[in-house]
Amino acid sequence: MGNTVTRGDFEWVYSDQPHTQRRKEILAKYPEIKTLMGPDHQLKWIVLGMVFAQLVACHLVRDLPWKWVLFWAYAFGGCVNHSLTLAIHDISHNVAFGNRQAKWNRWFAVLANLPIGMPYSASFKKYHIDHHRYLGGDVLDVDIPTDFEGWFFCTPFRKFLWLVLQPLFYTLRPLYVNPKPISWMEVCNAAVQFSADFALYYTWGLKPIVYLLSGSVFCLGFHPIAGHFIAEHYMFSKGYETYSYYGPLNFLTFNVGYHTEHHDFPSIPGSKLPMVTQIASEYYDRLPQHQSWTHVLWDFIFEKELGPYSRIKRKCLLVNRS
């Protein structure tokens, strides 16, 4: 299939990420933004409601034909599970219970993880902090594709396949690029998750398990909501490495679309990020932004300038010294 990607490497830069400097400027001009930092007391109740909704759904699908199990996994369950992964993203910044109750946040993330079907929250936390601290950092930011991904997934069909396989690459890439020792929290996460899976299977059979797992795979792969994976940091405009989206899907995704604002102020809960945009509008209105995650996926597949190599990357002193 034609329209091969024109890029043969990442966009290497030799400057620091822009978020640190912009954060300093905004806080100097608008110190009231500090009042937005801290826990979101509504988050835990929303997450509990979503977990309960998936438990009810598991009960309802237990006797459905397989085709309807998979249909509802894509149309409903996967959307809820994707939203829960983004709740876990917020919780990884300690916004459920605050920084003083860090362990409560870790364990609550394990609870939010249950409908996803596979242990995820503890490993995500371990690598996500590096993504913020070393954005675009070679080796350290495992959100960036490998050279193999950039080289191989270079045609529209292959890029589509890459999007479908995103859950696989997000799982395996950290183990290859920057492996870390397994933590005690990861062991606990896995033990709780697999115990819950077994209890669900023992109570209602295989279909609820397939419903949860297939929903997670479907909606973390090629799905409109999953467009945020591409929209956040792939270089649609030269020189810009983070982009925001202000559309209606933010309602389902804990405002993850406000991604520039999130990287500027990671300790502000997603529910309050629109207030950052409103207060410091002159800093964000002038930046490139996306209008549609579906359109992002379309452009990524068919534009020859876009592919897994379309990421800004930088060397990190921490890696060079090791």
Backbone as numpy.savetxt, mean C-alpha at the origin, in Angstrom:
# Nx Ny Nz CAx CAy CAz Cx Cy Cz
3.78 -8.46 -28.67 2.93 -7.27 -28.67 3.81 -6.04 -28.67
3.48 -5.03 -29.45 4.33 -3.87 -29.64 4.29 -2.89 -28.49
4.76 -1.67 -28.81 4.77 -0.58 -27.84 5.69 -0.90 -26.67
6.88 -1.38 -26.96 7.84 -1.75 -25.93 8.29 -0.52 -25.16
8.47 -0.67 -23.87 8.89 0.44 -23.00 10.23 0.97 -23.46
10.35 2.29 -23.48 11.57 2.92 -23.96 12.64 3.04 -22.88
12.28 2.96 -21.62 13.25 3.10 -20.54 14.04 1.82 -20.36
15.35 1.95 -20.13 16.20 0.81 -19.87 16.82 0.83 -18.50
16.42 1.80 -17.67 16.97 1.90 -16.32 16.05 2.81 -15.51
16.31 2.84 -14.22 15.56 3.75 -13.36 16.01 5.19 -13.59
15.27 6.12 -13.05 15.64 7.54 -13.09 16.49 7.83 -11.86
17.81 7.76 -12.03 18.71 7.97 -10.90 18.86 9.46 -10.60
18.76 9.80 -9.34 18.93 11.19 -8.91 19.97 11.23 -7.80
20.49 12.43 -7.56 21.57 12.59 -6.58 21.21 13.67 -5.57
19.93 13.73 -5.27 19.42 14.68 -4.29 18.56 13.93 -3.28
18.32 14.57 -2.14 17.48 13.95 -1.12 16.02 13.96 -1.56
15.21 13.11 -0.94 13.78 13.11 -1.23 13.20 14.48 -0.85
12.17 14.94 -1.54 11.65 16.30 -1.33 10.79 16.45 -0.08
10.37 15.36 0.52 9.37 15.46 1.59 9.91 16.10 2.86
11.17 15.85 3.17 11.75 16.40 4.40 11.77 17.92 4.37
12.26 18.48 3.26 12.34 19.94 3.15 10.96 20.57 3.11
10.04 19.96 2.37 8.69 20.53 2.30 8.01 20.48 3.68
8.23 19.41 4.42 7.67 19.32 5.77 8.17 20.48 6.64
9.46 20.76 6.58 10.02 21.86 7.38 9.41 23.19 6.98
9.27 23.42 5.69 8.72 24.70 5.22 7.26 24.86 5.65
6.48 23.79 5.50 5.06 23.88 5.84 4.87 24.08 7.34
5.63 23.36 8.16 5.49 23.51 9.61 5.93 24.89 10.07
6.93 25.45 9.40 7.36 26.81 9.76 6.28 27.83 9.44
5.55 27.61 8.36 4.52 28.55 7.93 3.18 28.27 8.60
2.89 26.98 8.83 1.59 26.58 9.40 1.83 25.65 10.60
2.30 26.16 11.71 2.58 25.28 12.87 1.35 24.57 13.42
0.15 25.07 13.07 -1.07 24.43 13.56 -1.25 23.02 13.00
-0.50 22.69 11.95 -0.59 21.34 11.39 -0.15 20.29 12.41
0.69 20.69 13.35 1.12 19.74 14.39 -0.06 19.20 15.19
-1.13 19.98 15.29 -2.30 19.53 16.06 -3.02 18.38 15.38
-2.73 18.15 14.08 -3.36 17.04 13.36 -2.66 15.71 13.64
-1.46 15.78 14.19 -0.70 14.56 14.47 -1.28 13.85 15.69
-1.20 12.54 15.68 -1.72 11.77 16.80 -2.75 10.76 16.35
-3.33 10.03 17.29 -4.22 8.92 16.92 -5.55 9.38 16.35
-6.11 8.52 15.51 -7.47 8.67 15.00 -8.36 7.72 15.80
-9.17 8.27 16.67 -9.93 7.43 17.60 -11.08 6.69 16.92
-11.42 7.06 15.68 -12.47 6.36 14.95 -11.94 5.15 14.19
-10.63 5.13 13.94 -10.05 4.10 13.07 -10.32 2.69 13.59
-10.13 2.48 14.89 -10.28 1.12 15.42 -11.71 0.61 15.28
-12.69 1.50 15.39 -14.08 1.07 15.26 -14.43 0.75 13.80
-13.87 1.52 12.89 -14.09 1.23 11.46 -13.49 -0.12 11.10
-12.27 -0.35 11.57 -11.59 -1.62 11.27 -12.36 -2.80 11.88
-12.80 -2.66 13.10 -13.57 -3.74 13.73 -14.85 -4.03 12.94
-15.49 -2.99 12.44 -16.68 -3.18 11.62 -16.38 -3.93 10.34
-15.23 -3.63 9.72 -14.86 -4.30 8.48 -14.52 -5.77 8.73
-13.82 -6.04 9.81 -13.50 -7.43 10.15 -14.79 -8.22 10.41
-15.71 -7.61 11.12 -16.99 -8.27 11.40 -17.77 -8.51 10.10
-17.75 -7.52 9.19 -18.44 -7.68 7.91 -17.90 -8.86 7.13
-16.59 -9.05 7.16 -16.00 -10.19 6.46 -16.35 -11.51 7.14
-16.48 -11.49 8.45 -16.90 -12.71 9.15 -18.33 -13.09 8.74
-19.20 -12.11 8.65 -20.57 -12.36 8.19 -20.55 -12.87 6.75
-19.72 -12.25 5.90 -19.63 -12.68 4.50 -19.15 -14.13 4.40
-18.20 -14.51 5.25 -17.73 -15.90 5.25 -18.87 -16.87 5.56
-19.71 -16.47 6.48 -20.88 -17.31 6.81 -21.83 -17.41 5.61
-22.00 -16.31 4.90 -22.96 -16.29 3.79 -22.48 -17.06 2.57
-21.16 -17.10 2.33 -20.66 -17.76 1.11 -20.43 -19.25 1.31
-20.59 -19.76 2.51 -20.19 -21.14 2.80 -20.93 -22.16 1.95
-22.15 -21.83 1.50 -22.94 -22.79 0.70 -23.18 -22.31 -0.73
-22.53 -21.23 -1.14 -22.72 -20.72 -2.50 -21.98 -21.59 -3.51
-22.43 -21.62 -4.78 -21.63 -22.24 -5.84 -20.28 -21.52 -5.97
-19.29 -22.26 -6.45 -17.94 -21.70 -6.50 -17.86 -20.43 -7.35
-18.62 -20.37 -8.44 -18.54 -19.18 -9.29 -19.00 -17.93 -8.54
-19.97 -18.08 -7.65 -20.44 -16.94 -6.87 -19.49 -16.62 -5.72
-18.82 -17.62 -5.21 -17.78 -17.36 -4.20 -16.71 -16.45 -4.79
-16.26 -16.78 -6.01 -15.22 -15.98 -6.66 -15.74 -14.62 -7.09
-16.99 -14.57 -7.54 -17.58 -13.28 -7.92 -17.61 -12.33 -6.73
-18.12 -12.79 -5.61 -18.21 -11.92 -4.44 -16.84 -11.63 -3.85
-15.89 -12.53 -4.07 -14.52 -12.26 -3.62 -13.95 -11.05 -4.35
-14.21 -10.95 -5.66 -13.70 -9.82 -6.44 -14.52 -8.56 -6.20
-15.84 -8.71 -6.19 -16.72 -7.54 -6.16 -16.85 -6.92 -4.78
-16.73 -7.73 -3.73 -16.94 -7.20 -2.38 -15.78 -7.52 -1.44
-15.53 -8.80 -1.24 -14.54 -9.20 -0.24 -13.16 -8.65 -0.49
-12.74 -8.67 -1.75 -11.42 -8.15 -2.07 -11.31 -6.66 -1.81
-12.39 -5.93 -2.08 -12.39 -4.49 -1.82 -12.23 -4.21 -0.33
-12.94 -4.99 0.48 -12.81 -4.84 1.93 -11.40 -5.20 2.38
-10.86 -6.30 1.84 -9.52 -6.71 2.24 -8.46 -5.71 1.80
-8.62 -5.16 0.60 -7.66 -4.14 0.18 -7.74 -2.94 1.10
-8.95 -2.55 1.45 -9.11 -1.45 2.39 -8.46 -1.76 3.74
-8.55 -3.01 4.16 -7.91 -3.40 5.42 -6.39 -3.33 5.34
-5.82 -3.66 4.17 -4.37 -3.50 4.04 -3.97 -2.04 4.19
-4.84 -1.14 3.76 -4.53 0.28 3.89 -4.81 0.78 5.31
-5.73 0.13 6.00 -5.87 0.40 7.43 -4.60 -0.03 8.17
-4.07 -1.19 7.80 -2.81 -1.66 8.38 -1.69 -0.69 8.07
-1.71 -0.12 6.87 -0.74 0.90 6.51 -0.81 2.08 7.46
-2.02 2.55 7.74 -2.19 3.65 8.69 -1.74 3.23 10.09
-2.14 2.04 10.50 -1.81 1.56 11.85 -0.31 1.42 12.03
0.42 1.12 10.94 1.88 0.98 11.04 2.55 2.28 11.46
1.83 3.40 11.32 2.34 4.70 11.79 1.79 5.05 13.17
1.27 4.05 13.87 0.80 4.19 15.25 -0.37 5.16 15.40
-1.22 5.26 14.39 -2.31 6.23 14.47 -3.61 5.63 15.02
-3.60 4.34 15.36 -4.80 3.75 15.97 -4.85 4.05 17.47
-3.69 3.90 18.14 -3.64 4.12 19.59 -2.58 5.13 20.01
-1.81 5.66 19.06 -0.80 6.65 19.39 0.56 6.02 19.63
1.60 6.85 19.59 2.98 6.37 19.72 3.26 5.77 21.10
2.56 6.23 22.12 2.82 5.74 23.47 2.29 4.32 23.67
1.42 3.89 22.77 0.86 2.54 22.84 1.24 1.76 21.58
2.54 1.76 21.28 3.01 1.16 20.02 2.62 -0.31 19.92
2.74 -1.06 21.01 2.41 -2.49 20.95 0.92 -2.72 20.70
0.08 -1.84 21.21 -1.34 -1.97 20.93 -1.60 -1.84 19.44
-0.87 -0.92 18.80 -1.00 -0.77 17.35 -0.56 -2.03 16.62
0.55 -2.66 17.07 1.03 -3.87 16.41 0.00 -4.99 16.51
-0.56 -5.18 17.70 -1.52 -6.26 17.88 -2.84 -5.97 17.19
-3.22 -4.70 17.16 -4.46 -4.36 16.46 -4.30 -4.59 14.96
-3.10 -4.36 14.44 -2.84 -4.65 13.02 -2.97 -6.14 12.75
-2.56 -6.99 13.70 -2.74 -8.44 13.55 -4.22 -8.78 13.46
-5.04 -8.11 14.26 -6.49 -8.32 14.18 -7.04 -7.87 12.83
-6.61 -6.70 12.36 -7.06 -6.20 11.06 -6.62 -7.12 9.93
-5.55 -7.86 10.15 -4.98 -8.77 9.15 -5.85 -10.01 8.92
-6.68 -10.39 9.89 -7.35 -11.69 9.86 -8.13 -11.96 8.57
-8.95 -11.04 8.05 -9.69 -11.35 6.82 -8.82 -11.47 5.57
-7.59 -10.99 5.62 -6.72 -11.05 4.45 -6.31 -12.49 4.15
-6.26 -13.32 5.18 -6.04 -14.75 4.98 -4.61 -15.21 5.14
-3.64 -14.31 4.95 -2.23 -14.63 5.10 -1.58 -13.59 6.01
-0.58 -13.98 6.81 0.09 -13.01 7.68 0.78 -11.93 6.87
0.58 -10.69 7.26 1.02 -9.56 6.44 1.47 -8.38 7.27
0.75 -8.09 8.35 0.90 -6.80 9.03 2.28 -6.59 9.63
2.84 -7.60 10.28 4.13 -7.42 10.95 5.25 -7.21 9.94
5.24 -7.97 8.86 6.27 -7.80 7.82 6.13 -6.46 7.13
4.89 -6.05 6.88 4.68 -4.75 6.25 5.28 -3.64 7.11
5.02 -3.66 8.39 5.55 -2.64 9.29 7.07 -2.59 9.21
7.71 -3.75 9.17 9.16 -3.84 9.19 9.80 -3.14 7.99
9.16 -3.26 6.84 9.74 -2.68 5.62 9.18 -1.30 5.29
7.98 -1.00 5.76 7.35 0.26 5.36 8.07 1.46 5.95
8.61 1.32 7.14 9.35 2.44 7.74 10.54 2.82 6.87
11.22 1.81 6.30 12.33 2.09 5.39 11.86 2.82 4.14
10.68 2.48 3.67 10.13 3.14 2.48 10.00 4.64 2.72
9.60 5.04 3.90 9.49 6.46 4.22 10.87 7.08 4.46
11.67 6.42 5.23 12.96 6.99 5.62 13.93 7.06 4.45
13.88 6.07 3.57 14.83 6.00 2.45 14.08 5.92 1.12
13.12 6.80 0.92 12.31 6.77 -0.30 13.19 6.74 -1.54
12.97 5.73 -2.39 13.76 5.60 -3.60 15.15 5.05 -3.37
15.48 4.71 -2.14 16.82 4.25 -1.81 17.13 2.88 -2.38
18.24 2.78 -3.11 18.66 1.51 -3.68 18.84 0.49 -2.56
18.25 -0.69 -2.70 18.27 -1.80 -1.74 17.32 -1.56 -0.57
17.30 -0.36 -0.01 16.54 -0.12 1.22 15.04 0.04 0.99
14.65 0.63 -0.12 13.22 0.82 -0.42 12.76 -0.33 -1.31
12.16 -1.35 -0.69 11.78 -2.54 -1.46 10.47 -2.34 -2.20
9.90 -1.15 -2.15 8.74 -0.83 -2.97 9.14 -0.68 -4.44
10.43 -0.47 -4.68 10.93 -0.28 -6.04 11.15 -1.65 -6.70
10.69 -1.82 -7.94 10.89 -3.11 -8.63 12.36 -3.46 -8.80
12.62 -4.72 -9.02 13.97 -5.18 -9.31 14.32 -4.88 -10.77
15.61 -5.03 -11.09 16.03 -4.84 -12.48 15.37 -5.87 -13.39
15.18 -7.08 -12.90 14.50 -8.09 -13.73 13.09 -7.64 -14.08
12.36 -7.12 -13.12 11.00 -6.65 -13.39 11.01 -5.53 -14.42
11.95 -4.60 -14.28 12.03 -3.51 -15.24 12.39 -3.98 -16.63
13.27 -4.98 -16.71 13.71 -5.49 -18.02 12.64 -6.35 -18.67
12.03 -7.27 -17.91 11.14 -8.26 -18.51 9.75 -7.72 -18.80
9.18 -6.97 -17.90 7.79 -6.52 -18.06 7.76 -5.20 -18.82
8.01 -5.31 -20.12 8.27 -4.12 -20.93 7.32 -3.95 -22.11
6.32 -4.82 -22.25 5.31 -4.67 -23.29 3.94 -4.54 -22.62
2.93 -4.06 -23.34 1.60 -3.94 -22.71 1.11 -5.23 -22.06
1.25 -6.37 -22.76 0.77 -7.61 -22.16 1.57 -7.98 -20.92
2.88 -7.83 -20.99 3.71 -8.18 -19.83 3.46 -7.23 -18.66
3.24 -5.96 -18.97 2.92 -5.02 -17.88 1.58 -5.36 -17.24
0.61 -5.77 -18.05 -0.67 -6.24 -17.50 -0.45 -7.44 -16.59
0.37 -8.40 -17.06 0.67 -9.58 -16.25 1.35 -9.18 -14.95
2.25 -8.21 -15.03 2.94 -7.73 -13.83 1.96 -7.14 -12.82
0.97 -6.40 -13.31 -0.05 -5.85 -12.42 -0.86 -6.96 -11.76
-1.21 -7.98 -12.54 -1.96 -9.11 -11.99 -1.16 -9.79 -10.88
0.16 -9.86 -11.06 1.02 -10.58 -10.13 1.59 -9.70 -9.02
1.08 -8.48 -8.87 1.59 -7.58 -7.84 1.65 -8.21 -6.45
0.63 -8.95 -6.00 0.74 -9.55 -4.66 1.96 -10.46 -4.52
2.29 -11.19 -5.59 3.45 -12.08 -5.55 4.74 -11.29 -5.45
4.87 -10.24 -6.27 6.11 -9.46 -6.25 6.27 -8.69 -4.94
5.20 -8.15 -4.41 5.30 -7.43 -3.14 5.67 -8.37 -1.99
5.32 -9.65 -2.13 5.67 -10.63 -1.10 7.12 -11.08 -1.21
7.56 -11.37 -2.43 8.88 -11.97 -2.64 10.00 -10.95 -2.76
9.70 -9.76 -3.26 10.77 -8.78 -3.51 11.59 -8.44 -2.27
10.98 -8.17 -1.12 11.80 -7.86 0.06 12.74 -8.99 0.46
12.31 -10.24 0.25 13.14 -11.38 0.62 14.38 -11.48 -0.25
14.29 -10.94 -1.46 15.41 -10.99 -2.40 16.28 -9.74 -2.29
15.64 -8.57 -2.22 16.36 -7.30 -2.28 17.00 -6.95 -0.94
16.26 -7.11 0.14 16.76 -6.68 1.45 16.23 -7.61 2.54
16.69 -8.87 2.56 16.18 -9.82 3.56 16.53 -9.39 4.98
15.58 -9.56 5.88 15.79 -9.22 7.29 15.43 -10.43 8.15
16.00 -10.52 9.34 15.64 -11.64 10.22 14.15 -11.62 10.57
13.58 -12.81 10.72 12.18 -12.91 11.12 12.04 -12.44 12.57
11.11 -11.54 12.80 10.90 -10.98 14.13 9.90 -11.82 14.92
9.91 -11.63 16.24 8.94 -12.32 17.10 7.52 -11.92 16.74
7.33 -10.66 16.36 6.00 -10.20 16.00 5.51 -10.88 14.73
6.41 -11.17 13.81 6.02 -11.89 12.60 5.60 -13.32 12.93
6.28 -13.95 13.86 5.90 -15.30 14.29 4.51 -15.27 14.92
4.27 -14.28 15.76 2.95 -14.15 16.40 1.87 -13.88 15.36
2.18 -13.01 14.41 1.25 -12.68 13.33 0.85 -13.95 12.57
1.85 -14.77 12.23 1.57 -16.00 11.49 0.78 -16.99 12.33
1.13 -17.12 13.62 0.44 -18.08 14.48 -1.03 -17.71 14.65
-1.30 -16.43 14.87 -2.69 -15.98 15.03 -3.45 -16.15 13.73
-2.81 -15.78 12.61 -3.49 -15.85 11.32 -3.86 -17.28 10.94
-2.90 -18.18 11.04 -3.18 -19.56 10.62 -4.14 -20.26 11.59
-4.11 -19.87 12.85 -5.09 -20.41 13.80 -6.49 -19.96 13.43
-6.63 -18.69 13.06 -7.94 -18.18 12.65 -8.40 -18.85 11.36
-7.47 -19.05 10.42 -7.83 -19.72 9.17 -8.32 -21.14 9.44
-7.62 -21.85 10.33 -8.02 -23.22 10.64 -9.39 -23.25 11.31
-9.63 -22.32 12.23 -10.93 -22.26 12.91 -12.05 -21.99 11.91
-11.77 -21.12 10.95 -12.77 -20.81 9.93 -13.05 -22.03 9.06
-12.00 -22.72 8.66 -12.16 -23.93 7.85 -12.90 -25.02 8.63
-12.56 -25.18 9.88 -13.20 -26.21 10.71 -14.69 -25.92 10.90
-15.04 -24.63 10.98 -16.43 -24.24 11.26 -17.30 -24.25 10.00
-16.78 -23.67 8.91 -17.61 -23.46 7.72 -17.05 -24.07 6.44
-15.92 -24.72 6.51 -15.39 -25.39 5.33 -14.43 -24.54 4.52
-14.17 -24.99 3.30 -13.13 -24.40 2.46 -13.56 -23.10 1.78
-14.82 -22.95 1.45 -15.25 -21.80 0.64 -14.97 -20.45 1.29
-15.19 -20.27 2.59 -14.82 -18.98 3.20 -13.33 -18.67 3.09
-12.48 -19.70 3.20 -11.04 -19.50 3.06 -10.70 -19.04 1.64
-11.28 -19.72 0.65 -11.05 -19.33 -0.74 -11.58 -17.93 -1.00
-12.73 -17.62 -0.44 -13.32 -16.28 -0.58 -12.35 -15.20 -0.09
-11.77 -15.40 1.08 -10.87 -14.40 1.65 -9.56 -14.31 0.86
-8.94 -15.46 0.60 -7.64 -15.45 -0.07 -7.74 -14.96 -1.51
-8.73 -15.45 -2.24 -8.87 -15.02 -3.64 -9.24 -13.54 -3.71
-10.05 -13.07 -2.77 -10.38 -11.65 -2.75 -9.14 -10.80 -2.56
-8.25 -11.22 -1.66 -7.02 -10.48 -1.44 -6.15 -10.46 -2.69
-6.01 -11.62 -3.33 -5.18 -11.70 -4.54 -5.80 -10.88 -5.67
-7.11 -10.99 -5.87 -7.77 -10.26 -6.94 -7.59 -8.75 -6.78
-7.88 -8.24 -5.60 -7.95 -6.79 -5.44 -6.62 -6.14 -5.08
-5.61 -6.95 -4.82 -4.26 -6.40 -4.70 -3.52 -6.50 -6.02
-4.16 -7.13 -7.02 -3.57 -7.26 -8.34 -4.18 -6.28 -9.31
-4.85 -6.80 -10.35 -5.42 -5.91 -11.36 -6.84 -5.54 -10.94
-6.98 -4.38 -10.36 -8.26 -3.92 -9.83 -8.18 -2.39 -9.73
-9.29 -1.68 -9.96 -9.23 -0.20 -9.89 -8.63 0.33 -8.60
-8.97 -0.28 -7.46 -8.42 0.21 -6.20 -6.91 0.03 -6.17
-6.41 -1.05 -6.77 -4.97 -1.31 -6.77 -4.20 -0.33 -7.64
-4.91 0.52 -8.37 -4.23 1.55 -9.13 -3.38 2.47 -8.28
-3.68 2.52 -6.98 -2.88 3.42 -6.12 -1.43 2.96 -6.03
-1.17 1.64 -6.18 0.21 1.16 -6.15 1.05 1.85 -7.21
0.48 2.05 -8.39 1.19 2.69 -9.49 1.14 4.20 -9.36
-0.01 4.71 -8.94 -0.20 6.17 -8.89 0.73 6.85 -7.90
1.10 6.17 -6.84 1.81 6.83 -5.74 3.21 7.31 -6.11
4.00 6.46 -6.77 5.42 6.80 -6.94 5.98 6.58 -8.34
5.20 6.09 -9.28 5.75 5.89 -10.62 5.78 7.23 -11.34
6.85 7.46 -12.10 7.16 8.79 -12.61 6.35 9.10 -13.87
5.16 9.64 -13.67 4.32 10.08 -14.78 4.76 11.45 -15.28
5.38 12.25 -14.43 5.94 13.55 -14.82 7.40 13.56 -14.40
8.28 13.88 -15.32 9.71 13.77 -15.06 10.13 14.60 -13.85
10.87 13.96 -12.96 11.40 14.64 -11.79 10.51 14.58 -10.56
9.30 14.07 -10.70 8.38 13.98 -9.56 8.23 12.52 -9.14
8.43 12.24 -7.85 8.42 10.84 -7.41 7.25 10.47 -6.51
6.42 11.42 -6.11 5.23 11.10 -5.32 4.06 11.91 -5.85
2.90 11.26 -5.96 1.72 11.89 -6.55 0.50 11.63 -5.66
-0.39 12.60 -5.66 -1.64 12.44 -4.92 -2.81 12.24 -5.88
-3.85 11.66 -5.33 -5.13 11.46 -6.02 -6.22 11.90 -5.04
-7.12 12.77 -5.50 -8.12 13.35 -4.60 -9.54 12.90 -4.91
-9.69 11.77 -5.59 -10.99 11.30 -6.04 -11.76 10.50 -4.99
-12.93 9.98 -5.38 -13.85 9.34 -4.43 -13.35 8.02 -3.84
-12.42 7.34 -4.50 -11.94 6.07 -3.94 -11.17 6.25 -2.63
-10.80 7.50 -2.32 -10.19 7.75 -1.02 -11.11 7.35 0.12
-12.41 7.43 -0.13 -13.39 7.07 0.90 -13.25 5.61 1.32
-12.82 4.76 0.39 -12.67 3.32 0.66 -11.27 2.94 1.09
-10.33 3.88 1.03 -8.93 3.52 1.19 -8.20 4.35 2.24
-8.94 4.89 3.18 -8.35 5.66 4.27 -7.47 6.80 3.75
-7.93 7.42 2.66 -7.26 8.58 2.07 -5.81 8.31 1.65
-5.53 7.07 1.25 -4.17 6.79 0.79 -3.83 7.58 -0.47
-4.86 8.07 -1.18 -4.61 8.90 -2.35 -3.89 10.19 -2.03
-4.04 10.69 -0.81 -3.33 11.90 -0.39 -1.89 11.51 -0.07
-1.20 11.02 -1.08 0.06 10.34 -0.81 1.23 11.31 -0.63
1.23 12.40 -1.35 2.28 13.40 -1.12 2.17 13.94 0.29
0.95 14.24 0.70 0.72 14.73 2.06 1.13 13.69 3.10
0.85 12.42 2.80 1.20 11.36 3.74 2.71 11.26 3.91
3.47 11.35 2.84 4.92 11.29 2.96 5.49 12.54 3.62
4.82 13.66 3.44 5.25 14.86 4.15 5.00 14.74 5.64
3.87 14.13 6.01 3.47 14.04 7.42 2.95 12.63 7.75
3.84 11.64 7.84 3.40 10.26 8.06 2.73 10.02 9.40
2.90 10.91 10.36 2.28 10.73 11.67 0.87 11.31 11.74
0.38 11.89 10.65 -0.99 12.39 10.59 -1.88 11.28 10.03
-2.96 10.91 10.72 -3.84 9.85 10.21 -4.43 10.20 8.85
-4.74 9.18 8.08 -5.31 9.41 6.76 -6.57 10.24 6.80
-7.36 10.11 7.85 -8.62 10.85 7.95 -8.41 12.35 8.02
-7.21 12.79 8.42 -6.95 14.22 8.57 -6.07 14.80 7.47
-5.63 13.96 6.54 -4.76 14.46 5.47 -5.43 15.51 4.59
-6.75 15.42 4.30 -7.37 16.50 3.52 -7.24 17.87 4.18
-7.12 17.91 5.49 -6.94 19.19 6.18 -5.56 19.76 5.91
-4.57 18.88 5.74 -3.23 19.35 5.36 -3.27 20.02 4.00
-3.94 19.36 3.05 -4.08 19.92 1.70 -4.78 21.26 1.74
-5.79 21.38 2.56 -6.55 22.62 2.65 -5.73 23.73 3.28
-5.00 23.44 4.34 -4.23 24.46 5.04 -3.06 24.94 4.19
-2.33 24.01 3.59 -1.11 24.35 2.84 -1.34 24.14 1.35
-2.45 24.63 0.84 -2.85 24.34 -0.54 -1.83 24.80 -1.56
-1.13 25.90 -1.28 -0.18 26.41 -2.27 0.99 25.46 -2.50
1.25 24.56 -1.55 2.32 23.58 -1.71 1.89 22.37 -2.53
0.60 22.09 -2.57 0.11 20.87 -3.22 -0.62 21.12 -4.53
-1.25 22.27 -4.66 -2.00 22.54 -5.89 -1.11 22.56 -7.12
0.14 22.95 -6.95 1.05 23.09 -8.09 1.74 21.78 -8.48
1.56 20.74 -7.69 2.22 19.46 -7.97 1.38 18.61 -8.92
2.01 17.76 -9.73 1.24 16.83 -10.58 0.39 15.91 -9.71
-0.80 15.60 -10.18 -1.71 14.73 -9.44 -2.51 13.87 -10.40
-3.07 12.80 -9.89 -3.87 11.89 -10.71 -5.35 12.14 -10.48
-6.13 11.96 -11.55 -7.57 12.14 -11.47 -8.32 10.82 -11.37
-7.68 9.71 -11.77 -8.36 8.42 -11.80 -7.33 7.30 -11.68
-7.53 6.39 -10.74 -6.64 5.24 -10.64 -6.83 4.28 -11.80
-8.04 4.18 -12.33 -8.26 3.33 -13.50 -7.49 3.87 -14.70
-7.51 5.18 -14.85 -6.76 5.80 -15.96 -5.26 5.61 -15.76
-4.81 5.62 -14.52 -3.41 5.35 -14.22 -3.01 3.96 -14.73
-3.85 2.96 -14.46 -3.55 1.60 -14.92 -3.52 1.52 -16.44
-4.47 2.18 -17.09 -4.51 2.19 -18.55 -3.24 2.81 -19.13
-2.87 3.97 -18.62 -1.66 4.64 -19.11 -0.42 3.81 -18.85
-0.35 3.19 -17.68 0.82 2.40 -17.34 1.00 1.24 -18.31
-0.10 0.62 -18.70 -0.02 -0.53 -19.60 0.35 -0.11 -21.02
-0.24 0.98 -21.51 -0.14 1.28 -22.94 0.83 2.41 -23.29
1.27 3.21 -22.33 2.24 4.25 -22.64 3.65 3.66 -22.63
4.38 3.86 -23.72 5.70 3.24 -23.83 6.74 3.90 -22.92
6.42 5.09 -22.40 7.34 5.74 -21.47 7.23 5.19 -20.05
6.20 4.37 -19.80 5.93 3.89 -18.44 6.15 2.39 -18.32
6.72 1.99 -17.21 6.95 0.58 -16.91 7.54 0.46 -15.52
7.91 -0.75 -15.11 8.50 -0.91 -13.77 9.77 -0.08 -13.55
10.46 0.28 -14.62 11.64 1.13 -14.48 11.30 2.60 -14.22
10.03 2.96 -14.29 9.64 4.38 -14.16 9.59 4.81 -12.70
10.69 4.66 -12.04 10.80 5.06 -10.64 12.06 5.87 -10.42
11.97 6.87 -9.58 13.15 7.62 -9.17 13.90 6.80 -8.12
15.21 6.74 -8.29 16.04 5.91 -7.42 17.28 6.69 -7.02
17.78 6.44 -5.82 18.97 7.14 -5.33 19.82 6.17 -4.50
21.12 6.44 -4.51 22.03 5.69 -3.66 21.90 6.18 -2.22
22.08 5.28 -1.27 22.00 5.64 0.14 23.35 5.39 0.81
23.80 6.34 1.62 25.07 6.20 2.31 25.08 4.99 3.22
23.92 4.67 3.80 23.83 3.53 4.71 24.23 2.24 4.01
23.83 2.10 2.74 24.17 0.90 1.98 25.63 0.93 1.59
26.11 2.11 1.17 27.49 2.22 0.72 28.49 1.92 1.83
28.10 2.19 3.09 29.01 1.97 4.21 29.00 0.53 4.69
27.96 -0.22 4.31 27.82 -1.60 4.82 28.62 -2.58 3.99
